[in-house]
Amino acid sequence: MTDSTQNIINETKNLLIETYAPQPVVLTHGEGAYVWDTDGKKYLDFAIGIAVASLGHAPQAVLKTINDQAAKMMICQASYATEPKLCAAKLLTENSCFDRVYFCNSGTESVEAALKCARKWAYDAKGEHCNEIIAFRNSFHGRTYGAASVTEKRMSQPYFGPYIPGVHFATFNDLDSVKALVSENTAAIIVEPIQGEGGLTPATQDFMKGLRALCDAHKIVFILDEVQAGSGRIGTLFAYPQFGIEPDIACVAKGLGAGFPVGAMLAKEEVGRAIVPGTHGTTFGGNPLACAVAATVLTEMLKKGFMENVQKVSAYFVEGLKKIQRDSNKITDIRGMGLMIGVDTTIEIKQFMRALQKNGLLTTQAGSKTLRLTPPLVITPAHAQEALDILEKTLREES
Ligand SMILES: Cc1ncc(COP(=O)(O)O)c(C=O)c1O
């Protein structure tokens, strides 16, 4: 590492609030599936800001949209309709089961909006007492107070308390544990289709269908947090169709902007109508620039062959991982769906990720021991093979 790279790392560490442990490299730019650091080293990026740069780095269509829209108008007060906002809202609703959209800037904001919308609906429809939320162990929904309150990690962060009251935690993929918590006070159930931060565990179809039936029977709002698993990540524009259900609300962000910050809360008509002027809002959410980018990203994802590529490369990659698992005794589990894949190994996770980084592959950690692989959705089998080769080599080198 050069002195100037080390200086950037040291100075940053001294100036920033320490929300993350610093990485030993400084990234400068990216193109497609690759990024480069200040020392000129090239990496295959299977982290992409944790499932964000869905079209890869510097995608031409998004660059053009940013340039064109920024030159026209980046912001106007949120109460104005704009063509980009309408266009993005149409693409989201015409390609899903939802009727209404609330635009925001991040995943956690989409979860806040979902919780407020669900509670307001329950208050209006069922009464003031109906304000409780059922969430799940190992969940992750974000870091603002509502989202943090339905994230199980709060149990280990008492110093941020008190959290919002009336939240109960059930066991993921265990319908009976949910049934035991349902009461006349239950306003909503919030669940991830695949627990991302929790370790890449997919919900079963039976569990999701059971939740849907439970919500129907008790008039409970079913919120699906697709912030990580949505926007094409598992090979369909939204995650919910792959589980055989339609939620009342879905939260999306991450891949929706392909690197530009934008999120959305989508709702069915009856629930979405609970939010009326004066009850919720945002300064930046739905700005013309973010919406123009989201519309471009959605248009790219809806092109013929896009989702087929996700499914094809996913199958190739998982097959390659299984082969490595058969040939080495160091992979203990492979989980996930589409291009949201978790791998457990016998190697300590931080050591493994550092070694992969050294060998030119960027990854992220999920849970306490899982390697998370979330490449751009536009990668080819050749990129997947390159990652497999680095994984195999690193597993051979480390113990
Ligand atoms: C499922 C899920 N929900 C919500 C969030 C929060 O998103 P953000 O970091 O954009 O606030 C995340 C982030 O990792 C997530 O994975």
Residues whose N, C-alpha, C, O or C-beta is under 5 A from the ligand:
A	BS01	LIG	S106 G107 T108 E109 F140 H141 G142 E192 G196 D225 V227 Q228 A253
